[in-house]
């Protein structure tokens, strides 16, 4: 998707409004280290794809310790054996980490579609919509 930076920014703002300190990163070493990962209360996967990290044990330990993992749009579209996300090819997982955590994995995507999004902000002074 062409919007990961904007999506990360919006989610960061929402987390900040909730009183937390978000960390947005593509640094996969955080997910591969027990010591680094234990510094975080929550892990959010947002619009990720590909082989995003190697060692899965730290993230599984994070979940086993009762710490949450949230998947947002396309979160399970990682660790797949193909590159065709157009809906033509059914892809299989190369690693069962997301199937273990989320109970599913991505197989394919419908054909790309064009669309227009219209947004109406009802209360421009509200902290969740005032920045839009």
C-alpha positions in Angstrom: 0.0 0.0 0.0 1.1 3.5 -0.7 0.1 4.9 2.7 2.2 3.3 5.4 3.7 6.6 6.6 0.3 8.3 6.9 -1.2 5.2 8.6 1.7 5.1 11.1 1.3 8.8 11.8 -2.5 8.5 12.4 -2.1 5.5 14.7 0.7 7.2 16.6 -1.6 10.2 17.2 -4.4 8.0 18.4 -2.1 6.2 20.8 -0.7 9.6 22.1 -4.3 10.8 22.7 -4.7 7.7 24.8 -1.8 8.8 27.0 0.8 6.3 25.7 4.2 6.8 24.1 4.2 5.2 20.6 7.3 4.0 18.9 7.1 3.6 15.2 9.9 1.6 13.7 10.9 -0.8 10.9 13.7 -2.1 13.2 13.0 -5.8 13.2 15.8 -6.5 15.8 13.3 -5.3 18.5 11.1 -8.2 17.6 14.0 -10.6 17.6 15.3 -9.8 21.1 13.7 -10.8 24.4 15.5 -7.9 26.1 14.4 -5.2 23.6 10.8 -6.5 23.3 10.2 -6.7 27.0 10.4 -2.8 27.0 7.1 -2.7 25.1 3.6 -3.3 26.5 2.0 -3.7 23.0 3.1 -4.6 19.5 1.1 -3.4 16.6 1.6 -4.7 13.0 0.4 -2.2 10.5 0.4 -2.7 6.7 3.4 -5.0 6.9 4.4 -7.6 4.3 7.3 -9.8 3.4 9.7 -11.6 5.7 9.7 -8.9 8.4 11.8 -10.7 11.1 13.7 -13.9 11.6 13.6 -15.1 15.2 10.0 -15.8 16.3 10.6 -16.9 19.9 10.8 -13.4 21.5 7.4 -12.4 20.1 5.8 -15.7 21.1 7.2 -15.2 24.6 5.8 -11.7 24.6 2.3 -13.1 23.9 2.8 -16.0 26.4 3.5 -13.3 29.0 0.1 -11.9 28.4 1.2 -8.9 26.4 -1.0 -8.1 23.4 -0.2 -8.0 19.7 -2.6 -6.1 17.4 -2.9 -6.5 13.7 -4.1 -3.7 11.6 -4.9 -3.9 7.8 -2.8 -6.5 6.1 -1.1 -7.5 9.3 -1.1 -11.2 8.4 0.2 -10.5 4.8 3.7 -11.5 5.9 5.8 -14.6 5.8 4.3 -15.8 2.5 5.7 -18.0 -0.3 4.7 -15.7 -3.1 4.8 -12.1 -4.3 1.5 -12.1 -6.2 -1.1 -10.4 -4.0 -3.4 -9.7 -6.9 -5.8 -12.6 -6.2 -4.4 -14.9 -8.9 -2.1 -17.0 -6.8 -3.0 -18.6 -3.4 0.0 -18.1 -1.2 1.0 -20.2 1.8 2.8 -19.1 4.9 6.6 -19.7 5.2 6.3 -19.3 9.0 3.4 -20.0 11.3 4.0 -17.1 13.7 1.0 -15.0 12.6 -1.2 -18.1 12.3 -0.2 -18.9 15.9 -0.9 -15.3 17.1 -3.9 -14.3 15.0 -5.4 -17.7 14.1 -5.1 -17.0 10.3 -2.8 -16.1 7.5 -3.2 -14.1 4.3 -3.8 -16.1 1.1 -4.4 -13.5 -1.6 -5.9 -10.1 -2.4 -8.7 -9.2 -4.7 -7.8 -7.4 -7.8 -6.7 -3.8 -7.2 -9.6 -1.4 -7.3 -9.8 2.3 -7.6 -12.0 4.3 -5.2 -12.5 7.7 -3.7 -12.7 8.3 0.0 -14.7 11.3 1.3 -14.4 12.2 4.9 -16.5 14.6 7.0 -15.2 15.8 10.3 -18.1 16.6 12.6 -16.3 18.3 15.4 -13.1 19.9 14.4 -12.2 20.8 18.0 -12.3 17.1 19.1 -8.8 15.8 19.9 -9.3 12.7 17.7 -10.4 14.6 14.6 -9.0 18.1 15.1 -5.7 17.3 13.3 -7.4 15.9 10.2 
